[in-house]
Amino acid sequence: MATQQVGICGIGVVSGYGWGREPLWDGLVSGKPAARAMSGLGSAPGDTVWAARVPDGGDPEDGATRFARAMRAAAREAIQDAGTRGWNPGRRVGLLHAVVLGEVDLWRDFYTTRDGRLSVREYLALMPSTPMSTLMQEYGFHGPAMTVSAMCASGNAGLITAKSWLDAGIVDDVVFVATDLSLTPENVSHFVRLGVAIIDAEPLEACRPFQQGSRGFIMGEASVSFVLSARADRPYAYTLGGAMSHDAHHVTSIDPELTQVINCIQDALANTGVPASEVRYINAHGPGTQQCDRAEAVMLERLFPAHTNIYSVKPLTGHCQGAASAVEVAVTALGYDRGLVPAPPTVAPGHPQLLNGPTPITGGITVKSSLGMGGHNSAVVLAPPA
């Protein structure tokens, strides 16, 4: 099967910073986190929780919930953006939607307040196929449509799947969306109980990837979309390929031997024909947890030269769960376009290869790594446009 450079030629974003890719970019370069102290997500009434929740918004015609509206808004922005950059849809435009928990608000109401009593129309809104179907109808796309899910690595999994479709000639173009708007009191409290989410401190105090004193991550939400095509006129970046693997070790913990993490990165480089010496940046999973930060620091030191820098934007965007790696790919793509890596400021002693604040891009390849709960390892290799 022939491989090809696949261009990211359209980007759409809904995030804790607001509705649109420009609020995301402006928030990132400001160095100020999207999270805010808010009520309604704690275990008890009146509790205040730090979280990067997507604000209310979107078109009511797109659905009854923020989830449906955000998915459609991100996809629509990406498609419109691609059109302004010279993209014309081919005959077979496929759709991939990365989802982990899906319509949590509607399912919550279905069981807790509606006692299962819904109209047929309301029940169909619960189905993951519904927002996909309505998006395909809006644009008259007729390629394959499919959901992908690999926990926090779902964004990378979707990009790799999209490229495999394009390489195999199954489609002419792909619209890829990753959506996770799952912040409910129940989900927040369980991530706190798992010992990874921090809700009682400001983001830069709590989440310090690859720095001393990091306690974990601030929870976030997002929907992010890309238009992917080998026929892109002015892409933001190229997806060269990647790799995925599984630890087969534990439902939450990384195998401390890191064998499959290291193998995944090596396989991604082999898949794309990129030597480690050409990798300039590691856009890390970097949630600020001890085991994840250790795994990626070991990977950096074992596989890459000293000139390879590492960064994570989770202190700024929050950990957007199933949409996390997609948000972070958007950061790389926008950064190539605008000549800047919008890394967060360091606030404590850290790894010597960690970027400190917004940094001018000096060219070179980016490896986007993502380590999903349950052992999902993934890496995507991204290149600037020629």
C-alpha positions in Angstrom: 0.0 0.0 0.0 1.5 3.3 -1.0 1.8 6.0 1.6 1.5 9.7 1.1 1.8 13.0 2.9 -1.7 13.9 4.2 -2.3 17.6 4.8 -4.2 19.1 7.7 -6.0 21.7 5.5 -8.8 22.8 7.9 -9.0 23.2 11.6 -12.0 23.8 13.9 -12.0 24.0 17.7 -14.4 24.3 20.6 -12.4 24.4 23.9 -12.5 25.7 27.4 -11.2 29.0 25.9 -14.4 29.3 23.8 -16.0 28.5 20.4 -13.4 28.7 17.6 -9.8 28.1 16.9 -8.8 31.7 17.4 -9.9 31.8 21.1 -7.8 28.6 21.6 -4.8 30.2 20.0 -5.2 33.5 21.8 -5.5 31.7 25.1 -2.5 29.5 24.5 -0.2 32.4 23.6 -1.4 34.4 26.6 0.0 31.7 28.8 -3.2 31.8 30.9 -5.1 28.5 31.5 -8.6 28.0 30.2 -9.7 26.5 33.5 -11.6 28.6 36.0 -13.0 28.0 39.5 -16.6 27.0 39.0 -19.6 25.5 40.9 -21.8 22.7 39.7 -19.1 20.1 39.2 -18.3 19.2 42.8 -19.6 16.3 44.8 -21.6 18.6 47.1 -23.7 21.7 46.3 -21.6 24.8 46.6 -18.3 23.0 46.0 -15.9 24.9 43.7 -13.9 23.0 41.1 -11.1 24.1 38.8 -11.9 22.9 35.3 -11.6 23.9 31.7 -15.3 23.3 30.8 -16.6 24.3 27.3 -19.0 27.3 27.8 -22.5 27.2 26.6 -22.9 28.2 23.0 -23.4 26.8 19.5 -26.4 26.6 17.3 -29.6 25.1 18.9 -30.4 23.6 15.5 -27.3 21.4 15.8 -28.7 19.6 18.9 -30.0 19.9 22.4 -26.6 19.6 24.1 -23.2 21.2 24.2 -21.8 17.8 22.9 -23.8 17.8 19.7 -23.5 21.5 19.1 -19.7 21.4 19.7 -19.2 18.5 17.4 -21.1 20.2 14.6 -19.5 23.6 15.2 -15.9 22.2 15.2 -16.5 20.2 12.0 -18.2 23.2 10.3 -15.4 25.5 11.2 -12.8 23.0 9.9 -14.7 22.5 6.6 -15.1 26.2 6.0 -11.5 26.9 6.9 -10.3 24.2 4.4 -12.4 25.8 1.7 -10.7 29.2 2.2 -7.3 27.4 1.9 -8.1 25.9 -1.5 -9.7 22.5 -0.6 -12.4 21.1 -2.8 -14.2 18.0 -1.5 -13.6 14.8 -3.5 -16.3 12.3 -4.4 -15.8 10.2 -1.3 -15.4 12.3 1.9 -15.3 10.1 4.9 -16.0 11.0 8.5 -14.3 9.7 11.7 -15.5 10.7 15.1 -13.4 10.0 18.2 -15.6 9.5 21.2 -15.1 7.9 24.6 -18.0 8.8 26.8 -20.3 10.5 24.3 -23.6 12.2 25.3 -23.1 12.1 29.1 -25.6 14.9 29.8 -28.4 13.2 27.9 -27.8 9.7 29.2 -27.6 11.2 32.7 -31.0 12.8 32.3 -32.4 9.6 30.6 -31.7 7.5 33.8 -31.9 10.1 36.6 -34.7 12.5 35.7 -36.7 11.2 32.7 -37.0 7.6 33.9 -36.3 6.3 30.4 -39.3 8.2 29.0 -38.3 10.0 25.8 -39.8 10.7 22.5 -38.3 8.8 19.6 -36.5 12.0 18.4 -35.1 12.6 21.9 -33.9 8.9 22.1 -32.2 9.1 18.8 -30.1 12.1 20.1 -28.5 9.6 22.5 -27.1 7.6 19.7 -23.5 8.3 18.6 -24.6 7.9 15.0 -27.0 10.9 15.1 -24.5 13.8 15.1 -22.5 12.0 12.5 -25.5 11.4 10.3 -26.7 15.0 10.5 -23.2 16.3 9.6 -23.0 14.0 6.6 -26.5 15.2 5.5 -25.5 18.8 5.9 -22.6 18.5 3.4 -23.8 15.6 1.3 -20.8 13.5 2.1 -21.0 9.8 1.1 -17.8 8.2 2.2 -17.6 5.9 5.2 -18.5 7.2 8.6 -17.1 5.5 11.7 -16.4 6.1 15.4 -13.0 5.5 16.9 -12.1 5.1 20.6 -8.8 4.7 22.3 -9.3 6.6 25.6 -7.0 9.6 25.8 -5.2 8.4 22.6 -8.4 8.7 20.5 -7.2 11.8 18.6 -4.0 10.1 17.5 -6.0 6.9 16.7 -8.4 8.9 14.5 -5.6 10.6 12.6 -3.8 7.3 11.9 -7.1 5.7 10.8 -7.8 8.6 8.5 -4.4 8.3 6.9 -4.8 4.6 6.4 -8.1 5.2 4.6 -6.4 7.7 2.3 -3.4 5.5 1.7 -5.7 2.6 0.8 -7.7 4.7 -1.6 -11.0 4.1 0.4 -11.7 7.9 0.5 -10.6 11.0 -1.2 -10.7 13.2 1.9 -11.5 12.7 5.6 -13.3 15.0 8.1 -12.1 13.9 11.5 -13.7 15.1 14.7 -12.7 14.3 18.3 -15.3 15.3 21.0 -15.3 15.0 24.7 -17.7 17.1 26.8 -18.0 14.7 29.8 -17.5 16.9 32.8 -20.2 16.0 35.2 -19.9 15.8 39.0 -19.8 12.0 38.8 -17.0 11.9 36.3 -15.0 14.6 37.9 -15.2 12.9 41.4 -14.1 9.6 40.0 -11.1 11.0 38.3 -10.2 12.6 41.6 -10.6 9.3 43.4 -8.3 7.7 40.8 -5.6 10.1 42.1 -5.0 11.9 38.8 -7.3 14.9 38.6 -6.7 18.0 40.7 -9.7 20.2 41.4 -8.6 22.3 44.4 -5.8 24.4 42.9 -5.0 26.7 40.0 -3.7 24.9 36.9 -0.2 26.1 36.9 0.1 25.2 40.6 -1.3 21.7 40.2 -0.3 20.6 36.7 3.4 21.0 35.9 4.4 18.4 33.3 8.1 17.5 33.6 8.6 19.9 36.5 8.9 19.4 40.2 5.8 19.6 42.3 3.3 18.4 39.7 0.2 16.7 41.3 -1.8 15.7 38.3 -4.1 17.4 35.7 -6.9 19.8 35.6 -9.9 18.3 33.7 -11.0 19.9 30.4 -13.4 19.5 27.5 -13.1 20.1 23.7 -14.3 19.2 20.3 -11.6 19.5 17.6 -11.9 18.8 13.9 -9.5 18.5 10.9 -10.0 18.2 7.2 -7.4 15.8 6.0 -6.5 15.4 2.3 -3.5 14.5 0.1 -4.8 17.2 -2.3 -4.4 20.1 0.1 -3.2 23.4 -1.5 -2.1 25.2 1.7 -2.0 22.7 4.6 -1.2 23.8 8.1 1.0 20.7 8.5 1.4 17.2 7.1 0.5 14.0 8.9 3.3 11.6 7.8 2.1 8.6 9.7 2.3 7.0 13.1 1.9 3.9 15.2 -0.2 2.5 18.0 0.4 -0.3 20.5 -1.0 -1.6 23.8 0.7 -2.4 27.1 -1.5 -5.3 28.0 -0.5 -4.6 31.5 -3.1 -2.8 33.7 -6.4 -0.9 33.4 -4.9 2.4 34.6 -1.1 2.0 35.1 1.7 2.1 32.5 3.9 -0.9 32.4 7.0 0.3 34.3 9.3 -1.5 31.8 8.0 1.0 29.1 8.7 -1.6 26.4 5.5 -0.9 24.4 5.8 2.8 24.9 9.3 2.8 23.4 8.3 0.4 20.7 5.4 2.5 19.7 7.6 5.6 19.2 10.2 3.6 17.3 7.5 2.1 15.1 6.1 5.6 14.3 9.5 6.8 13.2 10.0 3.6 11.1 6.5 4.0 9.6 7.3 7.5 8.4 11.0 7.0 7.5 11.9 9.8 9.9 15.2 9.4 11.8 15.1 10.5 15.5 17.8 13.1 14.7 15.3 15.1 12.6 12.7 15.3 15.4 12.7 18.9 16.8 9.7 18.7 19.2 7.9 16.2 21.3 4.3 17.4 21.8 3.8 15.2 24.8 0.8 13.6 26.4 2.3 15.3 29.5 -0.6 15.2 32.0 1.5 16.1 35.0 1.1 12.7 36.6 4.2 10.9 37.9 4.0 7.8 35.8 3.1 9.4 32.5 5.7 12.2 32.8 8.4 9.6 33.8 7.5 7.4 30.7 7.8 10.3 28.3 11.0 11.6 29.9 12.6 8.2 29.5 11.4 8.0 25.9 12.8 11.4 25.2 16.2 10.6 26.7 16.5 7.1 25.3 15.4 7.8 21.7 16.0 11.5 20.8 19.0 13.8 20.8 19.6 16.7 23.2 18.3 19.3 20.7 14.8 17.7 20.8 12.5 19.9 23.0 9.5 18.6 24.8 6.3 20.4 25.9 2.7 19.8 27.0 -0.2 22.2 26.8 -2.4 20.4 29.4 -1.7 23.1 32.0 -3.4 25.5 29.6 -6.1 23.5 27.9 -6.8 21.0 30.7 -6.8 17.3 30.0 -9.6 17.0 27.4 -9.9 13.2 27.8 -11.0 11.6 24.5 -10.2 14.9 22.6 -6.9 15.5 24.3 -4.5 14.4 21.6 -6.6 16.1 18.9 -6.4 19.5 20.7 -2.7 19.0 21.0 -2.3 18.2 17.2 -4.2 21.4 16.5 -1.7 23.2 18.6 1.2 21.8 16.5 -0.6 22.6 13.2 -1.5 26.1 14.2 2.0 26.6 15.6 3.6 25.7 12.3 1.3 28.1 10.5 2.1 30.9 12.9 5.8 30.2 13.6 5.3 29.7 17.4 5.2 26.8 19.8 2.7 28.0 22.4 4.2 26.1 25.3 3.1 27.0 28.8 5.5 28.9 31.1 7.5 26.8 33.5 6.9 27.5 37.1 9.4 25.1 38.8 12.7 23.3 38.1 12.1 20.8 35.4 13.6 18.7 32.6 16.4 20.5 30.7 14.7 19.9 27.3 11.4 21.4 28.4 10.3 24.5 26.6 9.5 27.6 28.7 6.7 29.6 27.4 5.9 30.6 23.7 8.9 29.7 21.6 9.7 30.6 17.9 9.6 27.5 15.8 13.0 26.6 14.2 11.6 24.1 11.8 11.7 20.3 12.0 9.5 17.4 12.8 7.1 17.0 15.7 6.2 13.7 17.3 2.8 13.9 19.1 2.8 11.2 21.7 -0.3 10.1 23.7 -0.7 7.5 26.4 -4.3 6.5 27.0 -5.8 5.0 30.1 -5.7 1.2 29.9 -2.5 0.9 28.0 -3.2 2.7 24.7 0.1 4.0 23.3 0.2 6.1 20.2 2.4 8.5 18.3 1.8 10.7 15.2 4.6 12.3 13.2 3.8 15.8 11.9 5.8 18.0 9.6 5.6 21.6 8.6 4.4 22.5 5.1 7.2 22.7 2.6 
